[in-house]
Amino acid sequence: MTFNLLRLRGKTRRIIGFAVFFGIALSLVVFFSKSSDPQSAIEASTSPSAENSVEFMVATNTPVNCLESSADAPARPLSLDALALGTNLSGVADWSTQLPFLDAFKSARSWIPQCVAGEPGCSGGWSTDEYDRLDLDEQGWVKSLPAADDPAEYTRVGTLMFRDIGDKYPGGQYVVLYDGEGTIEYSYDAQKDVAASSPGRDIINVTPSDSGIFLQITATDPNRTGNYIRNIHVVPVEYENTFQTEIFNPVFLDRTKQFTALRFMDWMNTNDSQQSEWANRPKVDDASYALGKGVPVEVMVALANRLGANPWFTMPHKATDEYMANFAQHVKTCLNPELRAYVEFSNEVWNWQFQQAHYALEQGQARWGEDKGDAYMQWYGMRTAQMSDIWKQVFADQPDRVVSIMATQTAWQGLENSSLDCSLWVAEGNSPCYRHGIDAYAITGYFSGKLPSDQAKDAIESWMEDSDGGFGKAFTQIKQGSLLDTDQFDDTIPGLEVSFQYHQKVAQDRGLKLVVYEGGQHLARSDDETLTEFFIELNRQPEMYDVYTEMLEHWKQENGTLFMHFSDISRPSRWGSWGALEYVGQESTPKYQALIDFIERNSLGG
């Protein structure tokens, strides 16, 4: 394995794992569909009385390779009944301030086809946009560049790391390791130390700025032998001998270590995902994890083990049953057995800005009729039930290690019935969806005090004339809801408490635990620069500590269990101030400190 991160666990554990799984498979009957069409999904229960029966055989067919580390933290098991605080992880990108990996190339941008002004046929732009002409291998490495007589405009390819994040990444000396023959050039924040470099090992000196590191391949496989430049790693020089086994940035680990659960929705690129077949999943030796498929399950499980935290996975909405079974088998084999795996089908399948909502509607109406307006939620409920059946079957001898989750659109009270009870699927002879091993019912825990609404804009601009810049009245509105009158869903702190109460009853009526899959402040107005700046500064005010604390205390009082903050580390922008921290090197903020203090006050973290 060229990335040298995959290492098999001991033969004993592997043999035992296969033996146990083979025994489970033999004890089950009928048939496991490997169809790539989710509509042909397994019918997991054939009659309403067969509450959680599984009448198909799951057959995984991929060897399970686990990433190991000698520095794994002690596991922090989660009880389903216990109050707990976790975090969503921000997506992997070249512009992210999360910096989770020691190898910066794992967050590099996709290859940009380029040419140099003055070359024949070169228009001189930043990119030639000939992405469909790139000659890439299975891992995403560039196998060849166009020959002189090739009609393509581009003559080289480039990529970016640490773009637009200023000095929020470490400078100094980096080593660039690679296989193959060719020429790599560096610019922007990076300058090559020619004297210290040698074939396959370049030394670059980096001075951070918004430009980031620009890496260009200007020649590759010059002798046309297939020995093209590949397996590029860009690593601070002090980690040259350890990055392949340690994997994660120790500062990132330190900032994340107290959360008892990690939701990998954005790491998995769940929204708009095109993944369906297991064979095309993200792989550990992929060039970059920021190229669309997301982070491999091996790496996510390795992070959970390293931190002793319980992982929360979101299955792609097009994932086949085989994909889910293989994913579950990897988690079972490689995750610390004291940890629980939380599993959810996609993310916000009712949210029309995401492709999964439209896909669910198409699938549901194709199955039950175009006159069924809630077909998307019915299909979501069915597919969640089938996912749960698959995971619970894989973990049949360790059922407590899997927590199956069904979510809803929090503000639309009553919509949850379509997925939980799934009457259309029940009419086909199945038991209600929530009775297919579903353990938890998930909602959001967001507050904004309705400040991003159109009705609030004029009021906020008038508040900004106050001596404190309007922050006092904004916090009064968030805490009390007394300064604005809008028709929107009440997401003030008192309104959030009422929402918790409603959904807690829904959960209790069905014997489920209530969890929050995303929560925290929701102050964003992408189309207004003035409000964007106001919201960014509002997030930084000391009073945000008190609001977060009050929100979490309400959750605790309503007997909530796991609350997943959104999110861990990201820079603020017009799209929102989602990160508890703005960059990985930041030690604290009012939001982050409120989360950590709540963890410590309630003995929730490690």
Secondary structure, DSSP 8 states (H G I E B T S, - for coil): -TT-------HHHHHHHHHHHHHHHHHS-S-----S-GGG-----SSTT-TT---S-----S-------TT--------TTS-EEEEE-----TT-S---BSSGGGG----EEE--TTSTT----S----GGG-EE-TTS-EEE---TT-S-S--EEEEEESTT-TT-S--EEEEEEEESSEEEEEEETEEE-TTT-BTTEEEEEE---TT-EEEEEEEE-TTSSS---EEEEEEEGGGTTTHHHH-B-HHHHHHHTT-SEEE-TTTTT-TT-----GGGS--TT-S-TTSSS---HHHHHHHHHHHT-EEEEEE-TT--HHHHHHHHHHHHHHS-TTS-EEEEESS-TT-TTSHHHHHHHHHHHHHH-TT-TTHHHHHHHHHHHHHHHHHHHHTTTSGGGEEEEEE--TTSTTTHHHHHH-HHHHTTT---GGGTTEEEEEEEEEE-TTTTSHHHHHHHHHHTTSTTTTHHHHHHHHHH--S---SS---SHHHHHHHHHHHHHHHHHTT-EEEEEEEEE----TT-HHHHHHHHHHHHSTHHHHHHHHHHHHHHHTT--EEEES-SB---BTTB---SBSSTT----HHHHHHHHHHHHTT---
